[in-house]
Amino acid sequence: MDEARPDPALAEASDPNTTPERLRTLYSQHGSLRLRQALAQHPNTPADVLFRLFPALPNHVAEHPALPRLLSDTPRLFAQHSQATLFALAADPTLRESALSLLVPGAPLRLLQLVSLRPDLSEPFLITLAQHGVDVDWLLAAPQAGPALWCQAAQVRHSQLPSQNQIFLSREPHVPAPARQILAQHPDAQVQQSLRFREEPPTAQAAWPIRYAGTTAERLRGGPNEDRVLMWPADPVALFLVVDGMSGAAHTGSIAAEALCETVRAALSQVAGPLCAQDFFHRTFCQAFHAIAQAVFHSYDHAELFQRHQRPHWFDTNGAGATTAAVMIQGTRATIAHLGDCRVYLRRDGQLTCLTQDHSLLWLMEQTQQKVPPDLRSQLHRVVARMLGSDAVSASPTLTRIDLRPQDRLLLCSDGVHQLLSSDQLGSLLAADSPQAAVDRIVTATEREIIETMRFIWERMKIIIEPSSAVPAACLLNEQLDVSGKRVGVILSGGNVDVEAMFAALSASWL
C-alpha cells in the first residue's frame, strides 16, 4: 500500500517561515483539524486568526508564543466572543486553566461565577476571579481555597465588601494574620464582635449523657422524601441537624438536603477537638451551597444553559433549596444555627420556648424597617425569605447560643411539624419519657399521599390549598389517626398556588 501523500497546506502551516498573510489564507481555504492545530501553534499566525481559532482550539491558542503581546495590545480580545460561545467554553471540562484565563478580562460576572464552579481551579486562579468581582464567600467555599485567597480577599476587596462578608472573613479560622489585621480596622461592630468571639474559652465538659432520636416521613412510611435528619452524638462535638428540602422541580430539594448533610458529616468526621461553632456553621453552609451549585450546573445541557444565562438571575439552583435547623453541643453550651422556617424549641422547667425566629418575608421587611400592613402580616410570615440554595449570602445561618441544664430538652423540626401542632402539643411531645417515644407519637404522610389529598380536596370541595395544609387531611384519609367516634375538624389554608405549573410538575413526577 502506498503511503499517504503529504499535505502541502499542512506543511506550509508547520513551516516557521510562512508569512502571516499566507497563514490567514490557509485558514480561510482549509478546514482540517490538523492544519488548524498547526495554525494555533504557529508564531506568525495573525491575531484575528487566533481569535477565530479560540472557540474550537482554546487549549492550543492559550499556549501560543505571541499571546502575551496580543493580550497587552487587546486585553479583552478573547472575551469578545458571543455569550453562547463563552458559556460553552466555560462548561467544557477539557478546558485548561490557561485557556480559561483568556475569558476572564471583560467577562460578565455571571460567566465568572460559572467558571468558579469548576473543581480543577488553582488557588491563584480563584484569587484572579476575586479580583474581577466574584463574591468572596462563594470562592472561599471552594475546597481549594487556602490562606492566600483569604488574605487576598481581605486586602483587595476590603473596601468593597459588605459587612456580611467581612463577618464571614472574621469568623474563618484559616484567615492569616495580615488579613486579620486588615479586618481589625473595619468599622462594623459585628466584625469586631466576631473577632473577639474567637478568643472565648471552651465550655466545661457536661456531666450528663445526651439522649436523642429523630426521623422523617420517609423512614416512617416509605416512599420518596426530600427531608433529611443528621444525628452526630460524638465527643467532643455533638451535632443534630434537620433539613427540609424545597423543590422548584420534581425532587430537586433532595439535592440541597443531601448536600448539606454530606458537607456537615464530612466536616464532623475530621473534628479532633473543640470547634468555633460560628466558623463551622458558616463554612459548612457555604460549602453546601457551592456543592448544590455544582450539582445543578452539571445537570444542565448546553442548550438549557445558554437559555438560562440570558435571564437577570441566570444562575439559580433550579429550585433546589432547603431550610434547616441545627444544634451543636460542646460541654454545657449549645449553638443553634437556622435558615428559613425550620425551628428549634427548648423545654425547660415545664415551659416551651422557641429559640429561633423564622426567616420569613415579614422578618425581612422588619429587618429593613419597612412598614407592614396588619392584614398582610400573617401571609408574609408564611413566605420563606432565606434558604440554602437561593444565593451565597442567604446561605449564612442565624446563630444563637445558650447554656444547657441537665433536664433541658430540645426539639428540631420543620414546618411540617410546627405549622400543624400547637405549642401545647409540641410541649406534650417533649414531655415524653424518652426521645424515641416522642418521635413515635408523630404521625406522618408521604409526598404521594399529600398530593393525592390536595387533588381530592381541589376536585371534590373546590378549595385551593397548599401542600402543608393537606398533611392533616392526608393523615386522616389514610387512617394514620384513630378518630373513631370523634368529631374532627381540619383547618385548610393556602391559596397562593400556581395551579397549572404545580400540577404539570406533579403529574410528570408522581401521578
SVG drawing of the C-alpha trace seen along z (x, -y; Angstrom):
<svg xmlns="http://www.w3.org/2000/svg" viewBox="-69 -52 80 54">
<polyline fill="none" stroke="black" stroke-width="0.4" points="0.0,0.0 1.3,-3.4 2.0,-5.9 -0.4,-8.8 0.7,-11.8 1.9,-14.7 -0.4,-17.6 1.2,-20.7 -1.1,-23.1 -0.2,-21.4 3.5,-21.6 3.1,-25.4 1.2,-25.8 4.1,-24.0 6.9,-26.0 8.2,-28.7 9.0,-30.9 5.4,-31.1 4.2,-34.7 1.1,-35.9 -0.7,-36.7 -0.2,-33.2 -1.3,-31.7 -4.5,-33.8 -5.1,-32.4 -4.6,-28.8 -7.1,-29.3 -9.8,-30.6 -9.2,-27.9 -8.6,-24.8 -10.6,-23.5 -8.8,-20.3 -8.3,-19.9 -4.5,-19.2 -4.0,-22.3 -5.8,-24.5 -3.9,-23.0 -0.7,-23.9 -2.0,-27.4 -2.8,-27.8 0.8,-27.0 2.5,-29.0 4.4,-32.1 3.3,-34.1 -0.4,-33.5 -2.2,-36.8 -4.3,-37.9 -7.6,-37.8 -7.0,-34.1 -6.1,-33.2 -9.3,-34.9 -11.4,-32.7 -9.5,-29.6 -10.0,-30.0 -13.6,-28.6 -12.5,-25.3 -8.9,-25.1 -8.8,-27.1 -6.0,-25.0 -3.8,-25.3 -4.3,-29.1 -3.6,-29.6 -0.1,-28.2 0.6,-30.5 4.1,-32.1 2.8,-35.6 -0.2,-35.5 1.3,-37.9 1.9,-40.6 -1.6,-40.2 -3.2,-40.4 -1.1,-43.5 -2.4,-45.2 -6.0,-44.0 -6.6,-42.7 -10.2,-41.7 -9.6,-40.1 -10.9,-36.6 -13.7,-37.8 -15.3,-39.4 -16.9,-36.2 -20.6,-35.7 -22.2,-34.9 -23.2,-31.4 -19.6,-30.7 -18.2,-31.9 -20.6,-29.8 -19.9,-26.7 -16.2,-27.2 -16.6,-27.7 -18.6,-24.5 -16.1,-22.4 -14.4,-20.0 -11.4,-19.6 -10.5,-23.4 -7.3,-24.0 -6.8,-26.9 -4.5,-28.7 -7.3,-28.9 -9.9,-29.8 -7.8,-32.8 -8.3,-34.3 -12.0,-34.5 -11.7,-36.5 -10.8,-40.0 -14.1,-41.8 -16.3,-38.7 -19.7,-39.2 -19.9,-38.4 -22.4,-35.5 -19.8,-33.8 -17.1,-34.2 -19.4,-32.7 -20.0,-29.7 -16.2,-29.3 -15.7,-29.4 -17.8,-26.2 -15.1,-24.1 -13.3,-21.8 -10.0,-21.9 -9.1,-25.6 -6.0,-26.5 -6.0,-29.0 -4.2,-31.7 -6.9,-31.5 -9.6,-31.9 -7.7,-35.0 -7.9,-36.3 -11.7,-35.7 -12.0,-37.6 -10.1,-40.5 -12.6,-40.5 -15.7,-40.7 -16.8,-37.2 -18.3,-37.1 -15.6,-36.2 -17.8,-34.0 -18.7,-32.0 -15.0,-31.5 -13.9,-30.7 -16.3,-27.9 -14.3,-26.1 -12.3,-23.1 -9.0,-24.5 -9.3,-27.9 -6.4,-28.5 -4.7,-31.2 -3.5,-33.1 -7.1,-33.6 -8.2,-34.7 -5.5,-37.3 -6.2,-38.5 -9.9,-38.7 -9.3,-40.9 -6.6,-43.1 -8.1,-43.5 -11.8,-43.7 -11.9,-45.1 -13.3,-48.4 -16.0,-46.9 -17.2,-44.1 -20.4,-44.5 -20.4,-43.8 -21.9,-40.3 -18.8,-39.3 -16.4,-40.9 -18.1,-39.0 -17.6,-35.8 -13.9,-36.5 -13.5,-37.4 -15.1,-34.1 -13.0,-31.9 -10.2,-30.1 -7.9,-30.0 -7.6,-33.7 -3.8,-34.6 -2.5,-37.3 -2.2,-40.0 -5.8,-39.6 -6.9,-39.6 -5.1,-42.9 -6.9,-44.4 -10.3,-43.2 -9.4,-44.6 -9.6,-48.1 -13.2,-47.5 -15.7,-50.0 -18.5,-47.5 -19.2,-46.4 -20.3,-42.9 -16.9,-42.3 -15.2,-43.3 -17.5,-41.2 -16.9,-38.2 -13.1,-38.6 -13.5,-38.8 -15.7,-35.7 -12.9,-33.5 -10.9,-34.3 -13.6,-32.9 -12.5,-29.7 -14.4,-26.4 -17.1,-25.4 -16.7,-22.8 -17.4,-19.2 -21.0,-18.2 -21.6,-15.8 -24.8,-14.2 -25.3,-12.0 -27.2,-13.1 -30.3,-11.1 -31.6,-11.6 -33.9,-10.4 -35.0,-11.5 -36.9,-10.5 -38.5,-11.7 -41.7,-10.7 -39.6,-8.6 -38.3,-6.4 -41.7,-6.0 -43.8,-5.5 -41.6,-4.7 -41.6,-6.4 -39.7,-9.5 -38.8,-12.3 -36.7,-15.4 -36.2,-15.9 -33.1,-14.7 -32.0,-14.2 -28.4,-14.0 -27.5,-12.9 -23.9,-13.0 -23.7,-12.3 -19.9,-12.1 -17.4,-13.6 -16.2,-16.4 -18.7,-17.7 -22.3,-16.5 -24.4,-17.9 -28.1,-17.4 -29.5,-18.6 -32.9,-18.7 -33.2,-19.7 -36.4,-20.5 -35.8,-20.1 -37.7,-22.6 -38.3,-21.8 -38.9,-24.0 -39.0,-20.9 -39.5,-17.2 -37.2,-16.1 -34.6,-18.9 -35.0,-19.7 -33.2,-16.5 -30.1,-17.9 -29.8,-20.7 -30.8,-18.5 -28.3,-15.8 -25.5,-18.4 -25.9,-20.0 -26.0,-16.7 -23.0,-15.3 -21.0,-18.5 -21.6,-18.6 -20.9,-14.9 -17.6,-15.2 -16.6,-18.2 -17.5,-16.5 -15.5,-13.4 -12.4,-15.4 -13.1,-17.0 -10.4,-16.2 -11.2,-18.8 -13.5,-21.8 -14.8,-23.9 -15.7,-27.5 -19.3,-26.9 -19.7,-30.2 -16.8,-29.2 -18.1,-25.7 -21.6,-26.6 -20.8,-29.4 -18.1,-27.5 -20.1,-24.3 -23.3,-26.1 -21.3,-27.9 -19.6,-24.7 -23.0,-23.1 -24.3,-25.9 -21.2,-25.5 -22.0,-21.8 -25.6,-22.5 -24.5,-24.9 -22.0,-22.4 -24.6,-19.6 -27.2,-21.7 -24.7,-23.2 -23.5,-19.7 -27.2,-18.6 -27.7,-21.2 -27.2,-20.5 -25.5,-23.3 -28.7,-24.4 -30.5,-24.9 -27.5,-26.7 -27.5,-29.2 -31.1,-29.9 -30.8,-30.4 -27.8,-32.8 -29.8,-35.4 -32.1,-35.9 -31.4,-38.6 -30.8,-35.9 -29.3,-33.5 -27.7,-31.0 -30.1,-29.6 -30.3,-26.1 -33.3,-25.1 -35.5,-25.4 -33.2,-23.2 -33.2,-24.6 -33.6,-23.8 -34.4,-25.3 -32.6,-23.9 -32.0,-24.0 -29.0,-22.6 -27.7,-22.3 -24.1,-21.9 -23.4,-20.8 -20.0,-21.2 -19.8,-20.7 -22.7,-22.7 -23.0,-25.1 -25.4,-24.7 -25.0,-26.7 -28.1,-26.9 -28.0,-27.6 -31.1,-28.0 -32.1,-29.1 -35.6,-29.6 -38.6,-28.3 -37.1,-25.2 -37.2,-25.8 -35.5,-24.8 -37.6,-24.6 -36.4,-24.3 -38.4,-22.7 -37.1,-23.8 -38.9,-23.5 -42.2,-22.6 -42.0,-25.7 -41.7,-25.6 -39.7,-28.3 -38.9,-28.8 -35.2,-29.7 -35.3,-30.7 -37.1,-33.3 -38.4,-32.3 -36.6,-33.9 -39.9,-35.0 -40.7,-37.9 -42.2,-39.5 -39.0,-39.1 -37.0,-40.5 -39.3,-43.6 -39.0,-44.2 -35.2,-43.9 -35.2,-46.7 -37.7,-48.7 -40.4,-48.6 -44.0,-49.2 -46.2,-46.1 -50.0,-46.4 -51.6,-44.4 -53.8,-42.4 -50.7,-41.1 -48.6,-40.1 -49.9,-36.5 -49.4,-36.0 -45.9,-37.4 -44.9,-35.3 -45.5,-32.1 -43.2,-33.2 -39.6,-32.0 -37.1,-34.7 -33.9,-32.8 -32.8,-29.3 -29.9,-27.3 -29.8,-27.4 -31.1,-30.9 -27.8,-32.8 -24.4,-32.8 -25.3,-35.5 -28.6,-33.7 -26.6,-30.6 -25.3,-32.2 -27.4,-31.0 -28.5,-32.9 -26.7,-31.7 -27.9,-31.6 -26.1,-30.3 -27.5,-29.0 -26.1,-27.3 -27.7,-24.0 -29.1,-22.5 -29.3,-18.7 -33.0,-18.4 -33.3,-20.5 -35.0,-19.1 -34.5,-20.4 -36.8,-19.8 -35.6,-20.4 -38.4,-20.4 -39.5,-21.6 -42.7,-23.5 -44.4,-20.1 -44.4,-19.8 -44.6,-23.3 -47.3,-24.5 -49.6,-21.7 -49.1,-21.3 -49.8,-23.9 -47.3,-24.9 -49.1,-22.8 -48.9,-19.8 -45.2,-20.3 -44.7,-20.6 -46.5,-17.4 -44.2,-15.7 -41.2,-16.8 -42.6,-15.7 -42.5,-12.0 -40.4,-9.6 -37.8,-9.3 -36.8,-11.0 -37.8,-7.9 -41.2,-7.8 -41.7,-11.4 -40.7,-10.6 -43.0,-7.6 -46.0,-9.8 -45.6,-11.9 -48.0,-11.0 -46.7,-11.5 -47.9,-11.5 -45.9,-10.6 -45.5,-13.0 -47.8,-11.0 -50.5,-11.0 -50.2,-14.7 -50.5,-15.3 -53.5,-12.9 -55.2,-14.6 -54.7,-18.0 -56.2,-16.8 -59.1,-15.2 -59.9,-18.5 -59.4,-20.6 -61.7,-18.3 -64.4,-17.4 -64.5,-20.5 -63.4,-23.1 -61.0,-24.5 -57.4,-25.5 -54.9,-24.5 -51.2,-24.3 -49.2,-21.1 -48.6,-21.8 -52.3,-22.3 -53.1,-18.9 -50.9,-17.0 -53.5,-16.6 -56.2,-15.7 -53.9,-13.1 -53.2,-11.5 -57.0,-11.2 -57.8,-9.9 -55.1,-7.3 -56.1,-6.2 -53.0,-7.3 -55.1,-8.5 -57.7,-6.7 -60.6,-9.1 -63.4,-6.6 -66.4,-8.0 -64.8,-11.6 -65.7,-14.8 -62.7,-16.1 -62.0,-19.5 -59.2,-20.1 -58.1,-23.7 -57.5,-24.1 -55.4,-27.1 -53.1,-28.5 -54.4,-29.7 -51.1,-31.1 -50.5,-28.3 -49.8,-28.4 -52.3,-25.6 -51.2,-25.0 -47.4,-24.9 -47.9,-22.9 -49.9,-20.1 -47.9,-19.9 -44.8,-19.2 -46.6,-16.9 -48.3,-14.9 -45.0,-14.3 -43.3,-13.1 -45.9,-11.3 -49.3,-10.7"/>
</svg>
